[in-house]
Amino acid sequence: MHKAQDPHFAERVRASFARQSAMRLIGASMAVVEAGYTEIHLPFRPEITQQHGFIHGGVVGMIADSAAGYAASTLTASETGVLTVEYKLNLLAPADGQLLIAEGSVVRYGRTLIVTRAEVFAVKHGKKNLCGLMQQTIIAVHGKKETASP
């Protein structure tokens, strides 16, 4: 169990997510924000599919990266930003469903490096199917304020 340093982490994380033009572009929303855990939901849209009609793997990576990164951000102090250093994504099945759910969580929290993971599920006819699994390293950038999207 991880403890948040900022009692207003949920509002801060939701405000940060709202500034992400990329998430707005693909139609993603931040559905759950808890200490050390977030969920991003992405409804199916033809504009984000690949040639076989599945949601593109790059889009799966986008929501996995953001869900896990925001899970890390829930635990940081209010004046600390987070940036992805690296991630490894396994695409386990086609992202075939009416909805994708990326569940991000913190594995290990450190002052500078934070290890996270994300599981991405495709929901089709009410059934969740794991389609992506990601492990990520985040760097905490102390004293770095976010800038608003253009």
C-alpha positions in Angstrom: 0.0 0.0 0.0 1.4 3.4 -1.0 0.7 6.7 0.8 0.1 9.9 -1.1 2.2 12.9 0.0 -0.4 15.4 -1.4 -3.8 15.3 0.2 -5.2 16.9 -3.0 -3.6 14.4 -5.4 -6.8 13.4 -7.1 -7.7 17.0 -8.1 -4.1 17.6 -9.3 -4.0 14.4 -11.3 -7.3 15.1 -13.0 -6.3 18.7 -13.8 -3.1 17.4 -15.3 -4.9 14.8 -17.4 -7.3 17.5 -18.7 -4.2 19.4 -20.0 -3.1 16.4 -22.2 -4.1 17.2 -25.7 -3.1 13.7 -26.9 -5.6 12.0 -24.5 -8.3 14.5 -25.7 -7.4 13.7 -29.3 -8.0 10.0 -28.9 -11.1 10.4 -26.7 -9.7 9.0 -23.5 -11.0 9.8 -20.0 -9.6 9.4 -16.5 -12.2 7.2 -14.8 -10.5 6.3 -11.5 -7.8 8.1 -9.4 -6.7 6.5 -6.1 -3.4 6.6 -4.3 -1.0 4.5 -6.4 -3.7 3.6 -9.0 -5.5 5.1 -11.9 -7.7 4.0 -14.7 -8.0 5.4 -18.2 -11.0 4.5 -20.3 -11.0 4.7 -24.1 -14.1 4.0 -26.1 -13.7 2.4 -29.6 -13.5 4.9 -32.4 -12.7 4.0 -36.0 -10.1 6.8 -36.2 -7.8 5.0 -33.8 -7.8 1.6 -35.4 -5.2 -0.2 -37.5 -5.7 -2.0 -40.8 -7.5 -5.0 -39.2 -10.0 -2.9 -37.3 -8.4 -3.3 -33.9 -7.4 -0.3 -31.8 -3.8 0.5 -32.8 -1.0 -0.9 -30.6 0.5 2.6 -30.4 -2.8 3.8 -28.8 -2.7 0.9 -26.4 0.8 2.1 -25.4 -0.4 5.7 -25.0 -3.1 4.9 -22.5 -0.9 2.4 -20.6 1.9 5.0 -20.4 -0.5 7.7 -19.1 -2.3 5.4 -16.6 0.9 4.2 -15.0 2.5 7.6 -15.1 -0.5 9.1 -13.4 -0.5 6.3 -10.8 3.0 7.5 -10.0 1.9 11.1 -9.9 -0.7 10.3 -7.2 2.1 9.6 -4.8 4.3 12.6 -5.4 4.4 16.0 -3.7 2.3 18.7 -5.4 5.4 20.4 -6.8 6.9 17.3 -8.3 6.4 16.3 -12.0 6.8 12.9 -13.5 8.3 11.8 -16.8 8.5 8.4 -18.4 12.1 7.2 -18.7 11.3 3.9 -20.4 8.6 1.3 -20.8 8.2 -2.2 -22.1 4.9 -3.2 -23.6 3.7 -6.7 -24.4 0.7 -6.8 -26.7 -0.9 -10.0 -25.7 -4.1 -10.0 -27.8 -5.7 -7.7 -30.3 -7.3 -4.6 -28.8 -10.7 -5.7 -29.9 -13.6 -4.2 -28.0 -16.1 -1.4 -27.4 -13.9 0.0 -24.7 -10.2 -0.2 -23.5 -9.4 0.1 -19.8 -5.8 0.9 -18.8 -5.2 0.1 -15.1 -2.0 1.8 -13.9 -0.4 1.0 -10.5 2.8 1.7 -8.6 5.1 -1.3 -8.0 7.9 0.6 -6.2 8.0 4.2 -5.2 11.4 5.9 -4.7 12.4 9.5 -4.3 13.8 9.7 -7.9 12.7 6.6 -9.7 9.2 5.0 -9.6 8.5 1.6 -11.1 5.0 1.2 -12.4 2.9 -1.3 -14.4 -0.2 -1.1 -16.5 -2.6 -3.7 -17.7 -4.8 -2.8 -20.6 -8.1 -4.7 -21.1 -10.3 -4.8 -24.2 -14.0 -5.0 -23.1 -16.3 -6.7 -25.6 -19.9 -7.6 -24.8 -19.1 -7.1 -21.1 -16.1 -9.4 -21.1 -12.6 -8.1 -20.2 -9.7 -9.5 -22.1 -6.1 -8.6 -21.2 -4.6 -7.2 -24.4 -1.5 -5.3 -23.1 0.9 -5.5 -20.2 3.4 -2.8 -19.5 6.3 -2.2 -17.1 7.6 1.4 -16.8 10.2 3.5 -15.1 9.2 7.1 -14.1 11.6 9.8 -13.0 10.3 12.3 -10.4 11.2 15.8 -11.4 11.2 17.8 -8.2 10.2 21.5 -8.4 9.0 21.2 -12.0 5.6 22.7 -12.8 3.6 21.5 -15.7 2.9 23.8 -18.6 -0.5 24.0 -20.2 -1.0 22.5 -23.6 -1.2 24.9 -26.6 
